[in-house]
Amino acid sequence: MQTLLRMPRAPLAFSLMAVAGVMVFGLAVGVLMQPAVAIVGMERTSDLVCLQLAFTAARATEIVLSFPAEARSGIAQLLVPGDLALAWGYGLLLAGLTGLLAMRLPGAWFRVGAIAFWIPLLASTLDCIENAFLYAIVVPLAANPDAVIAPILPLLAGVVASLKWIALAIVTPAYGFAGIYKGVTVDRSGSALIIYFLLFVVLLSMVVKPIQDIPACF
């Protein structure tokens, strides 16, 4: 894994990864998700975090049916393809910036960073798996409010979503924020400071969302 960070073109590769993440993120938010958000309502999108962590069929059904009938199909559209693209948007962006940070750090920081930059991509993969389970919950309920949801679906969705949030909002920021602090002590070049700033802003947004949305679910 350290070999990837030591490649001669590693800075270019990770920069392109981050740029690709921004482009995919913009496509997801600005194009793919917009029609569904208009149906569901921006103020209700945070409720989908509660659906991710419903864990039981009864709770998942309650959340989905709390939306108007016309909005339930919009939830499915948010999940696929919108949230699938969003997942890889933030994953590529965070992986790219974390890799650019890690290659500037010494010793153990570098070695840990060679693993840490994979964590956002793991979170993206988990997000896609979670979306598959949620889609299997939402589509039947959108078609028939009396549909019976298999208990295993919200349970698996909840477990995968929990692992995703741990990877995305705890593990990645733990290395990122600490790495930024360390980076400022060893590399204050202009390019490094830009990376620190961008990574700090992205990590902060990743931490704030679950802090805002998850407590309201319980």
C-alpha positions, 0 to 999 in steps of 0.5 A: 500500500505504501508503494502507491504513495511513493510512485513518481506520479502519486501526487498527480494520481491522487489529485486527479482522484480528488478532482474526479470526486468533485465532478461525480459529487457535483453530478450527483447533487446537481443533476441526478438527485435534483428531480427526486429532492423536488419530490421528496422535499429538501427538509425531509432528506435528513429523515433518510438517515433515520431510515438507514438506521431503522434496524427493524421492519416496523420502524423502516415501514413507519419512516417510509410511510411518513412521506406522502405517497408521491414522495415514496417513489422519489426516495427510491430515485434518491437512492438509485442512482443519486446516492450511488453517485454521491457515495463515490463522489465523497469517497474519491474526493476524501481518498484523494485528499487523504492520500495527498496528505499522507505522502507529506507526512513522515514515519508512522504517519505515512504508513498509517496514511497508506491504509487510511486513504482506503477508508473513504472508498470502503465507506463508499462501498458500504454506502452502495450496499446499504442503498441496495437494502434500502431500495429493496425496502422502499420500492415495495412500500411505494407500490403498496403501503401494506407491503410486508418488509423482510426483517433482514433488510432493515437489519442489514441496512442498519449494520452496514450504515453503522459501519459506513458512518464509523468509517466516514465520520470517525476513522477518516476524520481521526486520521485526517484532522490529526494528520493536518495538525502534524502536516502543518509542523513539517510542510507549510508549502503553498500546495500543502496548505491548500490540501490541508484546508480542503481536507479540513473543510470536507472532513468537517462536513462529514462529521457535522452531518451525522451529529445533526441527523443521527440523534433525532432518529432515536 
